[in-house]
């Protein structure tokens, strides 16, 4: 909410209408003792609130005392604060609610009987609970949009919102409902900035070229220069060639967009340079919705994996204290990494790889049918854990349904999990781990796994986690590693893990960075937001 005056008159509405509605309410309820609530008012509130458990519970516990329709100044300020906040909700990338505001004002203006005012009381309470819930937990349900978005939104108590505005200064309380994370505040600022750019006409003509290299000249180079200037990566310049200043600007742009920072405007870089302002604005609005899904309490220390950024970070008190490259699930339906939060409990040094059933039946069984000695680095075991003699087994008789064996790769440097895995037990069987496929970390887009998160620097990641429970974490880790024995090491303090998916983030320096929509999930979210009523102020580029 951007207004702070209790006398704020909603734009687009006649001041007389607003004043009449307010004075009508105050006058009608004047002289009503809170200890003697009229039966008609009580009944109207109870009936209207019955569909909302939180609102109904608040009024039962509150003795059906009015918090909106009283004649006192506090009630008037609550009404003003709520209506102002509803009218400003688009600042949060949520659907416009001006029609609801007009409806509430009309209902207030037309209220005449005690029952009417009971209905108004309940309507304003439901409006506050809906507003606060959307603002604090998000508008959408993630799992209804994509089956990889298995994150469960944190819950809020609607009755506490009503108690809050009853007991606190109304305008200050409405401001306190806004998510307080630095990321959310930064995204709000970026949203406003991009809306201003959009209103001014965007970043100018797109660059009509397949690729541009340092030293080149021509109209496409000038278009690239102008677009980089408009986006704030290049100071004002009249240069007509792809000079050193432009190379540096391209490198900065590449760094902010998750691209290889070679200073060459190749096809991938130009595709990102040519993205319209509207696309970036959508990414920011989607990121705000995603930020609302996360619990406000991320953990004083937590692990943050942003899939689109291909990174894993350890965050302590808001500061990134460790960061490494990561590989995420391949972009196929059965391999995409899911989004959820959990708690890391332990690590396993020198792990065995117990092959998931899906991989056994889809990848290994067809090979075993043709050659019983295929995938010889994997042990095949029966239900009792005994190793199966491949030469005496008839794999051709089995299907994906009746294959009776398990498969395990013992600890080794060639193990699919590498030499350490980090466990936060979950029903999706997702964890962080080492990998022998080190070359993948040099790729720009790193989506190759079966769903788990592979780390480029798993040993260093382990040292950072162990540093809080042992004086020499490196020596401790390598003593176990050198034993060659599979060893479980408990973390004395569990660490929250948040696997997220953000195509727009605001860096610690306050600059917005963007990433590609690797799995196409943000496109689905935007479509859902549009269906819910979210719109851009313009569609210019």
LUMGU-491310 format. One record per residue (C-alpha): residue number from 0; x, y, z. Coordinates in Angstrom, 1 decimal. Layout:
BEGIN
NUM;X;Y;Z
...
END
This chain:
BEGIN
0;0.0;0.0;0.0
1;1.4;3.4;-1.0
2;-1.0;5.8;0.7
3;-0.6;6.6;4.4
4;-3.4;9.2;5.0
5;-6.5;8.1;6.8
6;-8.4;10.6;4.7
7;-7.3;9.0;1.4
8;-10.1;9.1;-1.2
9;-10.0;6.3;-3.7
10;-9.1;7.5;-7.3
11;-11.9;7.3;-9.8
12;-14.6;7.7;-7.1
13;-16.4;10.8;-6.2
14;-15.3;12.2;-2.8
15;-19.0;12.8;-2.0
16;-19.8;9.1;-2.4
17;-17.0;8.0;-0.2
18;-17.9;10.5;2.5
19;-21.5;9.6;2.3
20;-20.9;5.9;2.7
21;-18.6;6.4;5.6
22;-20.9;8.9;7.4
23;-23.9;6.7;6.8
24;-22.2;3.8;8.5
25;-21.0;5.8;11.4
26;-24.3;7.5;11.9
27;-26.4;4.3;11.8
28;-24.2;2.6;14.3
29;-23.8;5.6;16.6
30;-25.0;4.9;20.2
31;-24.7;1.1;19.8
32;-23.0;-0.3;22.9
33;-20.4;-2.9;22.1
34;-21.7;-5.0;25.0
35;-25.2;-5.0;23.6
36;-24.9;-6.1;20.0
37;-28.3;-6.1;18.2
38;-29.6;-9.6;17.4
39;-30.1;-8.7;13.8
40;-26.5;-7.5;13.4
41;-25.2;-10.6;15.2
42;-27.3;-12.9;13.0
43;-26.3;-11.2;9.8
44;-22.6;-11.4;10.6
45;-22.9;-15.1;11.5
46;-24.8;-16.0;8.4
47;-22.5;-14.1;6.0
48;-19.4;-15.3;7.7
49;-20.4;-19.0;7.9
50;-18.7;-19.8;4.6
51;-15.4;-18.6;5.9
52;-14.2;-20.5;9.0
53;-11.6;-17.9;10.0
54;-14.0;-15.0;9.8
55;-16.7;-16.9;11.7
56;-14.3;-18.0;14.4
57;-13.1;-14.4;14.9
58;-16.6;-13.0;15.5
59;-17.6;-15.9;17.8
60;-14.5;-15.2;19.9
61;-15.0;-11.4;19.6
62;-18.6;-11.5;20.8
63;-19.7;-10.2;17.4
64;-18.4;-6.8;18.2
65;-18.0;-4.6;15.1
66;-14.5;-3.6;14.0
67;-15.6;-1.8;10.7
68;-19.0;-0.3;11.1
69;-18.7;1.5;14.4
70;-19.1;5.3;14.7
71;-15.6;5.8;16.2
72;-12.5;7.1;14.5
73;-10.7;3.7;14.7
74;-13.4;2.0;12.7
75;-13.3;4.8;10.1
76;-9.5;4.4;9.8
77;-9.9;0.6;9.4
78;-12.3;1.1;6.5
79;-10.1;3.6;4.8
80;-7.0;1.5;5.2
81;-8.6;-1.6;3.9
82;-10.2;0.1;0.8
83;-6.9;1.9;0.0
84;-5.0;-1.4;0.2
85;-7.5;-3.2;-2.0
86;-7.3;-0.4;-4.6
87;-3.5;-0.6;-4.7
88;-3.3;-4.4;-4.9
89;-2.0;-4.4;-8.5
90;1.3;-3.1;-7.2
91;1.8;-6.7;-6.0
92;1.1;-8.2;-9.4
93;-2.3;-9.4;-8.2
94;-5.7;-9.0;-9.9
95;-7.3;-5.6;-9.8
96;-10.0;-5.3;-7.2
97;-11.5;-1.9;-8.0
98;-14.8;-3.5;-8.9
99;-14.9;-5.1;-5.4
100;-14.0;-1.7;-3.8
101;-16.9;-0.1;-5.7
102;-19.2;-2.9;-4.6
103;-18.2;-2.5;-1.0
104;-18.7;1.3;-1.2
105;-22.1;0.8;-2.8
106;-23.1;-1.7;-0.1
107;-22.0;0.7;2.6
108;-23.9;3.6;1.0
109;-27.1;1.6;0.7
110;-27.0;0.1;4.2
111;-30.0;1.2;6.2
112;-31.0;-1.5;8.6
113;-29.0;-3.1;11.5
114;-29.0;-6.3;9.4
115;-27.5;-4.4;6.4
116;-24.7;-3.2;8.6
117;-24.1;-6.7;9.8
118;-23.7;-7.8;6.2
119;-21.3;-4.9;5.6
120;-19.3;-5.9;8.6
121;-18.8;-9.5;7.4
122;-18.1;-8.4;3.8
123;-15.3;-6.1;4.9
124;-13.8;-8.8;7.1
125;-13.9;-11.3;4.3
126;-12.3;-8.8;1.9
127;-9.4;-8.3;4.4
128;-8.8;-12.0;4.9
129;-8.9;-12.7;1.1
130;-6.5;-9.8;0.5
131;-4.0;-10.8;3.3
132;-4.1;-14.4;2.4
133;-3.4;-13.8;-1.3
134;-0.6;-11.3;-0.4
135;1.1;-13.6;2.1
136;0.6;-17.1;0.5
137;0.0;-16.4;-3.1
138;-3.0;-16.4;-5.4
139;-2.4;-19.8;-7.1
140;-2.0;-23.4;-5.9
141;1.3;-24.6;-7.4
142;0.4;-28.3;-7.8
143;-2.6;-27.4;-9.9
144;-0.4;-25.7;-12.4
145;2.4;-28.3;-13.0
146;2.9;-31.7;-11.4
147;6.6;-30.8;-10.8
148;5.6;-27.8;-8.6
149;4.9;-29.9;-5.5
150;5.6;-27.1;-3.1
151;3.0;-26.8;-0.3
152;2.2;-23.2;0.5
153;2.6;-22.1;4.1
154;-0.6;-21.5;6.0
155;-1.9;-18.4;7.7
156;-4.7;-17.8;10.2
157;-7.3;-15.5;8.8
158;-8.7;-14.7;12.2
159;-5.3;-13.2;13.2
160;-5.6;-10.7;10.4
161;-8.8;-9.4;11.8
162;-7.4;-9.3;15.3
163;-4.4;-7.5;13.9
164;-6.3;-4.6;12.3
165;-8.5;-4.4;15.3
166;-5.6;-4.0;17.7
167;-3.0;-2.0;15.7
168;-2.8;1.3;13.8
169;-4.8;0.4;10.6
170;-2.5;1.9;7.9
171;0.6;0.6;9.6
172;-1.0;-2.9;10.0
173;-1.9;-3.1;6.3
174;1.7;-2.2;5.4
175;2.9;-4.9;7.7
176;1.0;-7.5;5.7
177;3.4;-7.1;2.7
178;6.0;-9.9;2.6
179;9.1;-8.6;4.3
180;11.7;-10.5;2.5
181;14.4;-8.4;0.7
182;13.7;-10.4;-2.4
183;10.0;-9.5;-2.5
184;10.7;-5.8;-1.9
185;13.4;-5.8;-4.6
186;11.0;-7.5;-7.0
187;8.3;-4.8;-6.3
188;10.8;-2.1;-7.1
189;11.8;-3.8;-10.3
190;8.1;-4.3;-11.3
191;7.5;-0.5;-10.9
192;10.7;0.3;-12.9
193;9.7;-2.0;-15.8
194;6.2;-0.6;-15.8
195;7.7;2.8;-16.3
196;10.0;1.5;-19.1
197;7.0;-0.1;-20.7
198;4.9;3.1;-20.5
199;7.8;5.0;-22.2
200;7.8;2.6;-25.1
201;10.3;-0.1;-24.2
202;13.9;-0.6;-25.1
203;13.7;0.3;-28.7
204;14.0;-1.8;-31.9
205;15.2;-5.4;-31.6
206;18.6;-6.4;-33.0
207;18.1;-7.9;-36.5
208;21.1;-10.3;-36.6
209;21.9;-13.9;-36.0
210;25.2;-13.1;-34.2
211;27.5;-10.1;-33.8
212;31.2;-10.1;-32.8
213;33.7;-7.5;-31.7
214;34.9;-5.3;-34.5
215;31.7;-5.5;-36.6
216;29.8;-2.4;-37.8
217;26.4;-1.7;-39.3
218;22.7;-1.2;-38.4
219;22.5;-4.3;-36.2
220;25.5;-3.1;-34.1
221;23.9;0.3;-33.6
222;20.6;-1.4;-32.6
223;22.5;-3.5;-30.1
224;24.3;-0.4;-28.8
225;21.0;1.4;-28.4
226;19.3;-1.5;-26.7
227;22.1;-1.9;-24.2
228;22.0;1.8;-23.4
229;18.3;1.6;-22.9
230;18.7;-1.3;-20.5
231;21.4;0.5;-18.5
232;24.4;-1.7;-19.5
233;26.1;0.9;-21.7
234;26.7;4.6;-21.0
235;25.5;7.0;-23.7
236;27.6;6.4;-26.8
237;27.7;7.4;-30.5
238;30.0;4.5;-31.3
239;29.1;2.7;-34.6
240;31.3;-0.3;-34.1
241;31.3;-3.3;-31.7
242;34.1;-1.7;-29.6
243;35.6;-2.6;-26.2
244;33.0;-0.7;-24.3
245;30.3;-2.7;-26.0
246;32.1;-6.0;-25.3
247;32.1;-5.0;-21.6
248;28.4;-4.1;-21.7
249;27.6;-7.5;-23.4
250;29.6;-9.3;-20.7
251;27.7;-7.5;-17.9
252;24.4;-8.4;-19.7
253;25.5;-12.0;-20.0
254;26.4;-12.2;-16.4
255;23.0;-10.9;-15.4
256;21.2;-13.4;-17.6
257;23.0;-16.6;-16.8
258;25.0;-16.7;-20.1
259;28.6;-17.4;-20.9
260;30.4;-14.1;-20.4
261;32.5;-14.1;-23.6
262;31.4;-10.7;-24.7
263;30.2;-12.1;-28.1
264;26.6;-11.5;-29.0
265;25.8;-15.0;-30.2
266;22.3;-16.4;-31.0
267;21.6;-17.1;-27.3
268;22.7;-13.6;-26.1
269;20.7;-11.8;-28.8
270;17.6;-13.9;-28.0
271;17.9;-12.5;-24.4
272;18.7;-9.0;-25.5
273;15.7;-9.0;-27.8
274;13.2;-10.1;-25.1
275;10.6;-7.4;-24.7
276;10.0;-5.5;-21.5
277;6.7;-7.2;-21.2
278;8.3;-10.6;-20.9
279;10.7;-9.4;-18.2
280;7.8;-7.8;-16.4
281;5.9;-11.1;-16.5
282;9.0;-12.9;-15.0
283;9.0;-10.4;-12.1
284;5.3;-10.8;-11.4
285;5.7;-14.6;-11.5
286;8.7;-14.4;-9.2
287;6.6;-12.3;-6.7
288;3.9;-15.0;-6.7
289;6.6;-17.7;-6.2
290;8.1;-15.6;-3.3
291;4.7;-15.6;-1.6
292;4.6;-19.4;-1.8
293;7.7;-19.7;0.4
294;7.4;-19.6;4.2
295;8.7;-16.3;5.6
296;10.9;-18.3;8.0
297;13.5;-19.8;5.5
298;15.9;-20.7;8.3
299;18.8;-18.7;9.8
300;21.0;-21.1;7.8
301;19.4;-22.7;4.7
302;20.3;-24.2;1.4
303;18.9;-22.6;-1.7
304;18.8;-24.3;-5.1
305;17.5;-22.2;-7.9
306;16.9;-24.6;-10.8
307;16.9;-22.0;-13.6
308;20.2;-20.6;-12.3
309;21.9;-24.0;-12.0
310;23.3;-23.1;-8.6
311;23.2;-24.4;-5.0
312;23.9;-21.9;-2.2
313;24.3;-22.0;1.5
314;22.8;-18.9;3.0
315;23.6;-17.7;6.6
316;21.6;-14.8;8.0
317;20.7;-13.6;4.6
318;24.2;-13.7;3.2
319;25.4;-16.3;0.7
320;28.4;-18.0;2.3
321;28.9;-20.8;-0.2
322;27.9;-21.2;-3.8
323;28.5;-23.9;-6.4
324;27.3;-24.8;-9.9
325;24.6;-27.5;-10.1
326;23.1;-29.9;-12.7
327;19.3;-30.3;-12.5
328;16.9;-32.9;-14.0
329;16.6;-33.3;-17.8
330;13.7;-31.5;-19.4
331;11.5;-34.5;-19.9
332;8.3;-35.3;-18.0
333;9.8;-38.1;-15.8
334;13.1;-36.3;-15.0
335;12.4;-32.7;-14.3
336;13.5;-31.7;-10.8
337;10.5;-30.9;-8.5
338;10.1;-27.7;-6.4
339;9.7;-28.2;-2.7
340;11.2;-27.5;0.7
341;12.5;-30.0;3.3
342;15.3;-30.4;5.9
343;18.7;-31.8;5.3
344;19.4;-34.4;8.0
345;22.6;-36.2;7.0
346;25.2;-36.9;4.4
347;26.5;-40.3;3.2
348;30.2;-40.5;2.3
349;31.2;-43.2;-0.1
350;27.5;-43.9;-1.0
351;26.1;-46.8;-2.8
352;23.7;-46.0;-5.6
353;20.4;-47.9;-5.2
354;19.0;-47.7;-8.7
355;15.4;-46.3;-8.8
356;12.8;-48.7;-10.1
357;12.0;-46.4;-13.0
358;15.6;-46.4;-14.2
359;15.8;-50.2;-13.8
360;12.7;-50.9;-15.9
361;13.1;-48.1;-18.5
362;16.8;-48.2;-19.1
363;18.5;-51.3;-17.7
364;16.0;-54.1;-18.2
365;15.9;-53.7;-22.1
366;19.7;-53.9;-22.1
367;19.7;-57.0;-19.8
368;17.2;-58.8;-22.1
369;19.7;-58.5;-25.0
370;22.8;-59.1;-22.9
371;22.8;-60.4;-19.3
372;26.2;-58.9;-18.8
373;25.1;-55.4;-19.7
374;25.7;-52.6;-17.2
375;28.2;-54.8;-15.5
376;29.2;-52.1;-13.0
377;25.8;-52.5;-11.3
378;25.1;-55.4;-8.9
379;21.8;-57.2;-9.3
380;20.3;-58.5;-6.0
381;17.3;-60.5;-5.0
382;14.8;-59.8;-2.3
383;17.3;-61.1;0.4
384;20.1;-58.9;-0.9
385;22.0;-61.8;-2.5
386;23.9;-61.0;-5.7
387;22.3;-62.7;-8.7
388;24.4;-64.8;-11.0
389;23.8;-63.1;-14.4
390;24.8;-66.1;-16.4
391;22.1;-68.3;-14.8
392;19.3;-65.6;-14.9
393;16.9;-65.4;-17.8
394;16.1;-61.7;-18.0
395;14.2;-62.1;-21.2
396;11.2;-63.5;-19.3
397;10.7;-60.3;-17.3
398;8.7;-57.2;-17.9
399;8.7;-53.8;-16.2
400;5.9;-55.2;-14.0
401;7.4;-58.4;-12.8
402;11.1;-57.8;-12.8
403;11.9;-59.2;-9.3
404;15.4;-57.8;-8.6
405;17.0;-54.7;-7.2
406;20.1;-53.0;-8.6
407;23.0;-51.4;-6.7
408;26.2;-49.7;-7.6
409;28.8;-50.1;-4.8
410;30.9;-47.1;-3.6
411;33.6;-46.0;-6.0
412;34.8;-43.0;-7.8
413;32.8;-44.0;-10.8
414;29.6;-44.3;-8.7
415;26.7;-42.4;-10.2
416;26.4;-40.4;-7.0
417;30.1;-39.7;-6.8
418;31.7;-39.9;-3.4
419;29.1;-38.1;-1.2
420;25.4;-37.4;-1.2
421;23.4;-35.0;1.0
422;20.0;-36.3;2.2
423;16.8;-34.6;3.1
424;14.5;-37.6;3.0
425;11.4;-36.9;0.9
426;8.8;-38.9;-1.1
427;10.2;-37.6;-4.4
428;13.6;-39.4;-3.8
429;15.5;-36.1;-4.5
430;18.8;-35.3;-3.0
431;22.0;-33.4;-3.7
432;25.1;-35.4;-4.7
433;28.5;-35.6;-6.3
434;28.9;-36.9;-9.8
435;31.8;-38.4;-11.9
436;30.5;-36.4;-14.9
437;32.4;-33.3;-14.1
438;32.4;-32.0;-17.7
439;28.7;-31.1;-17.5
440;29.4;-28.2;-15.2
441;31.1;-26.3;-18.0
442;27.8;-26.2;-19.9
443;25.6;-23.1;-19.9
444;22.4;-25.0;-19.6
445;22.9;-27.8;-17.1
446;19.7;-30.0;-17.2
447;21.0;-33.6;-17.5
448;20.1;-35.6;-14.4
449;17.3;-38.0;-13.6
450;15.9;-35.3;-11.2
451;18.4;-35.1;-8.3
452;20.7;-32.1;-8.0
453;24.4;-32.7;-8.8
454;27.0;-30.4;-7.3
455;30.2;-29.2;-8.9
456;32.0;-28.8;-5.5
457;30.5;-31.4;-3.3
458;33.5;-31.8;-1.0
459;33.6;-28.0;-0.3
460;29.8;-28.1;0.3
461;30.4;-30.8;2.8
462;33.1;-28.9;4.6
463;30.8;-25.9;4.9
464;28.0;-28.0;6.5
465;30.4;-29.8;8.8
466;32.2;-26.7;10.0
467;29.5;-26.1;12.6
468;30.1;-29.4;14.3
469;33.8;-30.2;13.9
470;36.9;-28.1;14.3
471;38.6;-29.5;11.1
472;35.8;-30.4;8.7
473;38.1;-31.2;5.8
474;40.2;-33.6;7.8
475;37.1;-35.2;9.3
476;35.5;-35.7;5.8
477;38.6;-37.1;4.2
478;39.3;-39.5;7.0
479;36.0;-41.2;6.3
480;36.4;-40.8;2.5
481;39.8;-42.5;2.5
482;38.3;-45.5;4.4
483;36.3;-46.4;1.4
484;33.4;-47.5;3.7
485;29.9;-46.2;3.2
486;29.3;-44.0;6.2
487;26.3;-41.9;7.3
488;27.2;-38.6;9.0
489;24.3;-36.9;10.9
490;24.1;-33.2;10.8
491;23.8;-32.0;14.4
492;21.6;-29.2;13.3
493;19.1;-29.9;10.4
494;19.4;-27.4;7.6
495;16.3;-26.3;5.6
496;16.5;-26.9;1.9
497;14.5;-24.8;-0.6
498;14.5;-26.0;-4.2
499;13.0;-23.1;-6.1
500;12.6;-22.0;-9.7
501;13.0;-18.3;-10.4
502;13.5;-16.7;-13.8
503;13.7;-13.3;-12.1
504;15.8;-12.5;-9.0
505;17.2;-9.4;-7.4
506;20.8;-9.6;-6.5
507;22.3;-8.4;-3.2
508;23.4;-5.3;-5.1
509;19.8;-4.5;-6.0
510;20.1;-5.4;-9.7
511;17.5;-7.6;-11.4
512;18.8;-10.7;-13.0
513;16.9;-13.0;-15.4
514;17.1;-16.7;-16.4
515;15.5;-18.8;-19.0
516;12.3;-20.8;-18.4
517;14.0;-24.1;-18.6
518;11.0;-26.3;-18.0
519;8.3;-23.9;-19.3
520;6.8;-23.7;-15.8
521;6.7;-19.9;-15.7
522;4.7;-19.9;-18.9
523;2.1;-22.0;-17.2
524;2.0;-19.8;-14.1
525;1.6;-16.7;-16.3
526;-1.4;-18.3;-18.1
527;-2.9;-19.2;-14.7
528;-2.4;-15.6;-13.4
529;-4.0;-14.2;-16.5
530;-7.0;-16.5;-16.0
531;-7.2;-15.2;-12.4
532;-7.3;-11.6;-13.7
533;-3.7;-10.4;-13.6
534;-2.9;-8.1;-16.5
535;0.0;-6.0;-17.7
536;-0.4;-2.2;-17.9
537;0.6;-2.4;-21.6
538;1.8;-4.9;-24.1
539;4.5;-2.8;-25.8
540;8.0;-4.2;-26.1
END
